[in-house]
Amino acid sequence: MASKTKISDGNSTVLPAEIRKLLDLGPGDTLLWDVREGVITIHPHKKETLDGICGMISVGGDAVSEKKRAQSGE
């Protein structure tokens, strides 16, 4: 999919609606811009939600033991 946008006088541009909808992007999400050999690549990063953060955390256990285990690569 290709889209075209214009840079405004304030050096802003708009993320086209069809791309926002396709990637489910909205307020709070960020875009990582990378330039290599004159080519711009944009990578979206979704805003973390409380549900998503809670899903990363295990319930119970000893935090110190868990940290030591993670640092040792277990």
Summary of the structure (lengths in Angstrom):
residues: 74
radius of gyration: 19.3
end to end distance: 42.1
largest distance: 55.0
contacts: 106
relative contact order: 0.10
helix: 31%
strand: 19%
